[in-house]
Amino acid sequence: MSVTIKSAQEIELMREAGRILAAVHQELGKAIKPGMSTLDVDRLGEEIIRSYGCEPSFLNYCGYPASICVSVNDEVVHGIPRAERIIKEGDIVSLDAGVIYKGYHSDAARTVGVGEISKEAQYLIERTRLSFFQGIKNAKAGNRLFDISGAIGDFAESFGYGVVYDLVGHGIGSNLHEEPEIPNFRQRWPHRGIKLQPGMTLAIEPMINMGTPDVVWMDDEWTVVTEDHSLSAHYENTILITDNKPEILSLTEDEKKAGFLELF
């Protein structure tokens, strides 16, 4: 499958999918509190998604058994929600979700702190988010895809963090995962990356570890954890490549009010 260029009609559908997903994240992120199980989070997330007349992108995708990936502390991505996994004060929780609106997907992730978290954890969350914005400064028509990758990785590694090598971002549209794959670290041959064109829609998603970049898959074959059990954070948005600045399709209203649109 080649990289798809979306039509004006497809872009409008993806804008709406992104707007709905942003609203889901805004509501879900504020609901997280100590004592909830990760299964509670998943059920609430699915309820919110369906309240907008959408379907969860992740439910039964390649066999994944839930609507929201809920990953706690050293879990990088794809944490399977469980009734026995209870969220505690001081945890950091990554929420990865997608919605299907009239056949088109959006995909976004946020890491939230539960109650009072350590200063180191807060820095990790903030810097992971900022690495995304450093990356998309390069997400302009005519630039190379790997310009995004290099900017993300250089920023995160400047703080001594480990940028996950084994997991990458992706194209998105009528399929949840489309070409191209989008690494979050500098490539040896950056000029070989595809040239960005208006109408491309991409899911950019830095996954940053406080320790080493190394990760392992758990026995459930989904949950990915840091090998050294250090904390990990995840920040993702669906973006549209234009002739000018990229358009972020899944930014929350709170993020817009906080000035995130001025970060790139």
C-alpha positions in Angstrom: 0.0 0.0 0.0 1.4 3.4 -1.0 1.0 6.6 1.1 -2.5 8.0 0.4 -3.3 11.6 -0.4 -6.7 12.4 1.0 -9.4 14.3 -1.0 -11.1 17.3 0.4 -14.1 15.2 1.4 -11.9 12.7 3.2 -10.1 15.5 5.0 -13.4 16.8 6.3 -14.3 13.3 7.7 -10.9 13.0 9.3 -11.3 16.5 10.9 -14.5 15.4 12.5 -13.0 12.1 13.6 -10.1 14.1 15.2 -12.5 16.6 16.8 -14.5 13.8 18.4 -11.3 12.0 19.6 -10.0 15.2 21.2 -13.3 15.6 23.1 -12.9 11.9 24.2 -9.4 12.6 25.5 -10.5 15.8 27.3 -13.3 14.0 29.2 -11.4 10.8 29.8 -8.2 12.5 31.1 -10.1 14.5 33.6 -11.9 11.4 34.9 -8.8 9.4 35.9 -8.5 9.2 39.7 -7.0 6.9 42.3 -9.1 3.8 42.9 -10.3 3.3 39.4 -9.3 0.1 37.6 -7.9 0.3 34.1 -11.0 -1.6 33.0 -13.1 1.2 34.5 -11.1 3.6 32.3 -11.7 1.5 29.2 -15.4 1.2 29.8 -15.8 4.9 30.3 -13.7 5.6 27.2 -15.8 3.3 25.0 -19.0 4.9 26.4 -17.8 8.4 25.5 -16.7 7.3 22.0 -20.1 5.6 21.3 -22.0 8.7 22.6 -20.7 10.5 19.6 -22.0 7.9 17.2 -18.5 6.5 16.6 -16.9 3.1 17.0 -13.6 2.5 18.8 -10.8 2.0 16.4 -8.9 -0.4 18.7 -11.6 -2.8 19.8 -10.9 -6.2 18.2 -8.2 -4.7 16.0 -5.8 -7.6 15.3 -7.4 -9.2 18.3 -6.9 -6.4 20.8 -9.6 -6.9 23.4 -10.5 -3.3 24.5 -11.3 0.2 23.2 -8.6 2.1 25.1 -5.0 1.2 25.6 -4.3 2.0 29.3 -0.6 1.8 30.1 0.6 2.6 33.6 4.1 3.7 34.7 6.6 1.4 33.0 4.1 0.2 30.5 4.9 2.0 27.2 1.8 1.1 25.1 -1.0 -1.4 24.5 -1.7 -2.0 28.1 -4.8 -4.3 28.3 -7.4 -2.9 30.7 -8.0 -5.2 33.7 -10.4 -5.1 36.7 -7.5 -6.0 39.0 -5.2 -3.2 37.8 -6.0 -0.3 40.2 -4.7 3.2 39.5 -2.9 4.8 42.4 -1.9 8.3 43.5 1.4 9.2 41.9 0.9 6.9 38.8 1.3 8.1 35.3 -1.3 6.7 32.9 -1.0 6.7 29.1 -4.3 6.7 27.3 -4.2 5.7 23.6 -7.5 5.8 21.7 -8.9 6.0 18.2 -12.4 6.5 16.8 -14.0 5.6 13.5 -16.2 8.3 12.0 -18.0 7.4 8.8 -15.3 5.0 7.9 -12.3 7.2 8.8 -10.0 6.9 11.8 -8.3 9.3 14.2 -5.6 8.2 16.6 -4.2 10.1 19.6 -2.6 9.4 23.0 -2.0 11.4 26.2 -0.1 10.6 29.4 -1.7 12.0 32.5 -0.5 12.2 36.1 -2.7 10.8 38.8 -2.9 13.2 41.8 0.5 14.4 42.9 3.3 12.9 40.8 7.1 13.2 41.1 8.8 16.2 39.4 10.8 13.7 37.3 7.5 12.1 36.0 6.1 15.5 35.3 9.2 16.5 33.3 9.0 13.3 31.3 5.3 13.9 30.4 6.0 17.5 29.4 9.1 16.8 27.4 7.5 13.9 25.6 4.7 16.3 24.5 7.2 19.0 23.5 9.2 16.4 21.4 6.0 16.0 19.3 5.8 19.7 18.7 9.5 19.9 17.9 8.9 17.1 15.3 5.9 18.7 13.6 7.8 21.9 13.0 9.2 19.9 10.2 5.9 18.5 9.0 5.6 20.7 5.9 5.1 19.9 2.3 8.4 19.5 0.6 10.3 18.4 3.7 11.3 14.7 4.2 9.4 12.4 6.6 12.5 11.7 8.5 13.0 15.4 9.3 10.2 14.8 11.8 11.8 11.7 13.2 15.2 13.4 13.7 13.7 16.4 15.5 11.7 14.3 17.9 14.6 12.1 18.8 17.2 14.9 19.1 15.0 16.8 21.5 14.1 13.8 23.7 17.7 12.5 23.8 19.0 15.9 24.8 17.5 15.2 28.3 19.1 11.8 28.5 15.8 9.9 27.8 15.5 6.7 25.8 13.5 7.0 22.6 11.8 3.7 21.8 13.1 2.2 18.6 10.8 -0.8 18.3 7.6 1.2 18.0 6.8 3.9 15.5 4.0 6.2 14.2 2.1 5.6 11.0 -0.1 6.9 8.3 -3.8 6.9 9.0 -7.1 7.2 7.1 -9.7 4.7 6.1 -7.3 2.2 7.8 -6.0 2.7 11.3 -2.5 1.9 10.2 -1.3 2.9 6.8 2.0 3.7 5.2 4.4 5.3 6.0 6.0 4.1 9.2 7.3 7.1 11.2 10.2 6.5 13.6 10.8 8.9 16.5 14.6 8.9 16.2 17.2 10.2 13.7 17.7 8.0 10.7 21.1 7.1 9.2 19.9 8.1 5.7 17.3 10.9 6.4 17.2 12.0 2.7 15.7 8.6 1.8 12.5 9.4 3.7 9.5 10.2 1.5 8.8 13.8 0.6 5.8 15.2 2.4 2.8 16.2 0.3 -0.4 18.2 1.1 -3.2 15.8 1.9 -1.1 13.2 3.8 -2.5 12.3 7.2 -0.1 11.0 9.8 -0.2 9.7 13.4 2.9 11.1 15.0 3.6 9.5 18.4 6.7 9.9 20.5 7.1 7.1 23.1 9.8 8.2 25.5 11.4 6.3 28.4 13.1 7.8 31.4 15.7 5.2 31.2 17.0 3.2 28.2 15.2 2.8 24.9 14.8 -1.0 25.3 11.3 -2.5 25.6 9.9 -6.0 26.0 6.5 -7.6 25.3 4.6 -9.2 28.1 3.1 -12.7 28.0 -0.3 -11.2 26.9 1.5 -10.4 23.6 0.2 -6.8 23.7 1.5 -4.9 26.7 4.9 -3.4 26.0 7.0 -2.4 29.0 10.4 -0.7 29.5 13.1 -3.3 30.0 14.6 -1.5 33.0 11.1 -0.7 34.4 11.7 3.1 34.1 8.7 5.3 33.5 7.5 5.9 30.0 5.3 8.6 28.4 3.4 8.8 25.2 2.0 11.7 23.2 0.2 11.3 19.9 -1.9 13.3 17.5 -3.3 12.8 14.0 -2.0 15.6 11.7 -2.7 16.8 8.2 0.1 17.9 5.9 -0.7 21.2 4.2 1.2 23.8 2.0 1.9 25.6 5.3 2.0 24.5 8.9 0.5 21.1 9.6 -3.0 20.9 11.0 -3.4 19.0 14.2 -6.7 17.2 14.0 -6.9 15.8 17.5 -5.9 18.7 19.8 -8.2 19.2 22.8 -9.9 22.4 23.6 -7.9 22.7 26.8 -4.7 22.3 24.8 -5.8 25.0 22.4 -6.6 27.4 25.3 -3.1 26.6 26.8 -1.4 27.9 23.7 -0.3 24.6 22.1 -1.0 25.9 18.7 1.8 28.4 19.2 4.4 25.6 19.9 5.1 24.9 16.2 
